[in-house]
Amino acid sequence: MPGTVLLLAAAPLGRGRLVDAAGVLPVLSAVAPAVLSGTDTANVVELVDPLEPQAVLTRLRAAAAAPAPLTVYIAGQLQLDRRQRLPHLALARTTPATVRYTALPWHWVREELRLRSAADTALVVDLHADAEAWQYVAERGLDCGPNAAVYGRVAPAAGRRVAEPAYMKAVATLLRSGHRPPLGRLHEQAWARVAESSAGRDLVLAVPGAASHPRTVQHTPRTVQRDPHTVHRDPHAAISTAVQDGRHGDADVLAAQHERLAVAAGGPASDAALHWAEVRADLAMFAGDPARSCRAWLALAGARLAAGQAADSAAVEAAVDRAHHQWNRITDPAPARELGSALAELRLRVPGRRSGALENVRQHLRQLQAAP
């Protein structure tokens, strides 16, 4: 089975550019796809200075849904949005005032990878952060979720100078030899080439399959290890395997079991229960049942709002956006009308980041209601 590789290099085109992210693409592109992936063959998608976060999300979502090993290489810069103070990957048109609407929320990356297994999912990142974003990641780390191995670094802005993605260039240069060692070893070799120039400031990410935590190193980083016995019992890996094998019913049964356990342990509004409800909503999507997926996302959004989460919180917006996306894929008019009415009501409370989302629902709903 061919692997999948997503190469993403993004930074603002104007004076706000901290790093020449696109400068690493010629080097990465010269690496054979199979070497980038670590598989016999691979499909490679390149995104260079993209303009729209939704376009990036679409490519990321497609890559994450592929039933194959996935490696995502990201070079770029991090900034915080002014409302929620959450890290975003700045895109070509991003300015400090427009981060919320023109940059890719970092939690979208985490969300899209949450159904995959850390055994076949990896992020390799070289990110530069402005002052506010640097303080954020230095204190809280860069959360990539538990379902991806993460290697790379986050560096503070280099003053007025536009920095280069030196870590990613080192990775690419090593890979051009035609051999990809285990990612942990590749990371150590790349970091050894750039550690001295970092002057001990960078946040180094070396996490095989766990969320990355703040850690600044002076020399070669110590790799965080996980108990292998804990990794062979990961339910997400079993669910991912079932989906890849086309056993969608088995995947949902397993997720439903964990959802019931989470509800019994912490209640229906607990983080664990909501997580498993999200997993089941995505499983419905993978099974080709957009109506069930839409219904599940609507219920999740309602549960989060009822639990006191803000209408513009990342999790609530993501749930409504996913419900909207799945609703647009429903072909049966009856459930489409039913769920469209519920979605329109919810969009009044949660307009989301895309202008015209509510009007889109209303227009489509009018067309459905006019149909015989």
Buried (B, 14 or more C-beta within 10 A) or exposed (E): EBBBBBBBBBBBEEEBBBBBBBBBBEBBBEBBBBBBBBBEEBBBBBBBBBBBBEEBBEBBBEBBBBBBBBBBBBBBBBBBBEEBEBBBBBBBBBBBEBBBBBBBBBBBBBBBBBBBBBBBBBBBBBBBBBEBBBEBBBEEBBBBBBBBBBBBBBBBBEEEEBBBBBBBBBBBBBBBEEEBBEBBEBBBBBBEBBBEEBEEBBBBBBBBBBBBEBBEBEEBBEBBEBEEEEBEEBEBBBBBBBBBEEBBEBBBEBBBEBBEEBBEEEEBBBEBBBBBBBBBBBBBBBBEBBBBBBBBBBBBBBBBBEEEBBBBBBBBBBBBBBBBBBBBBBEEBEBBBBBBBBBBEBBEEBBBBBEEBBEBBBEBBEEBEEEE
